[in-house]
Amino acid sequence: PIPPPPGSGSKNSVGKAISEYMTKNVQFDTRKSLGELRKLIASELKVAENSFKIRRRRYAQELKDPKKSLSAYNFSPPSSVWLDSGTPLKKGEYVLKIYGELDDDIGELDEEKKEEKSGNGDETKAKTSKKQQKSKKQWGFISDLKLAGSMTMRQVKESICSIYPSGPGVKYMRLRELKVADEQVGNLYYDDKKLKQNRPGLEDFDSILVQKTAVEEVVTSDTLLINIHQWHPKQEKVSGPFELAVTKHSKINALLQTLSKISQIPSEELRIDKPMKWQLRDAKEIQRMNWNKNLRPDRQICKKPWRLKSGDNLIYKDGRIKEIIENESKNANGNTGLAYKPAPEKAIKILTLEEIEEREKRREKEALESVSQQKQSAEPKTVIPTPPPLPPAL
């Protein structure tokens, strides 16, 4: 069995205080099952069969199926196993790591405090603190949790609530895959599938990220995740984004109703559009957007004019707040935008044969005059000296 670190004074799974690894050799037919090997190890070490876990290596996955033979686990002589103290997992059970998403508002407040303390004369420290804040992970570890692959996602969420009482709750919880090493958030866990169906390749110590949603959501295979931004005309700033789960068959009117609940803006006063990524970085481009132009509320969001798919962006604003711009103009729908004056077009003149001949003669005359002027400028000029002034009369 794997002992605790040397010098800790604690005991291993067989109840003996040791300071180094313990090795024992046994003979066993690899055609026999894992359950028979467990019985042999328990009798050799004189411990209970359910008091230790069997692994191929120290940090490898636990071997769980008692009916599976060692040859099916790719054992070949000579081989070794690692034993770890604890109750063994059954077939189809997994120990997963649960992470919770951190609140972005806390990070923003910390940045503002750092900037206030630094003052105008210490802008470098303020910039450094912003970079450090951006590089920090946006999630924190909660706990390990034992789950069965046959559990429904509602049962999984209820189990997470038991170890995460301060979390969002079952109704406002969204679960995502999390790749901690790469610091990347992966696919969604669908509510209409079981845990193992969501991730066929599920293994021990895989990570699940718990996200808090703004409204109640039911995530299925038809769900799209849309990044929602808000435009503030007075401050000329964009806030967000936050992810909103909507079905691909939902209509624009339903989306407006959902955004109205989140933003507390009446749905009839909401102005919304689909921006390009580069437009979100330029306030003037946002002001120039066609808010609600040619928008039919009965259209589906996956069709014209937006054709939304997962990862796309939407931006909305309060239509009651006017844009702060120098030159304002109104389009046909009454929306405010920047005044635009196209450059005047040059007229095209079709010449007759007589006009073409006159133009050629004029060009030849102008060419001769320019040549004569160049010759005159090249000829040396004769300078006539002026006589000295006469002396004054006596």
Buried (B, 14 or more C-beta within 10 A) or exposed (E): BBBBEEEEEEEBBBEEEEEEEEEEEEEBEBEBBBEBBBEBBBEEBEBEEEBBBBBBEEEEEBBBBBEBBBEEBEBEEEEEBBBBBEEBBEEBBBBBBBBBBEEEEEBEEEBEEBBEEBEEEEEEBBEEBBEEEEEEEBBEEBEEBEBBBEBBBEBBBBBBBEEBEEBBBBEBBBBBBBEBEEEEBBEBBBBEBBBBBBBEEBEBEBBBBBBBBBEEBEBBEEBBBBBBBBBEBEEBEBEBBBBBBBBBEBBBEBBBEBBBEBBEBEBEEBBBBBBEEEBBEEBEBBBBBBBBBEBEEEBBBBBEEBEBEEEBBBBBBBBEBEBEBEEEEEEEEEBBBBEEEEEEEEEEEEEEEEEEEEEEEEEEEEEEEEEEEEEEEEEEEEEEEEEEEEEEEE
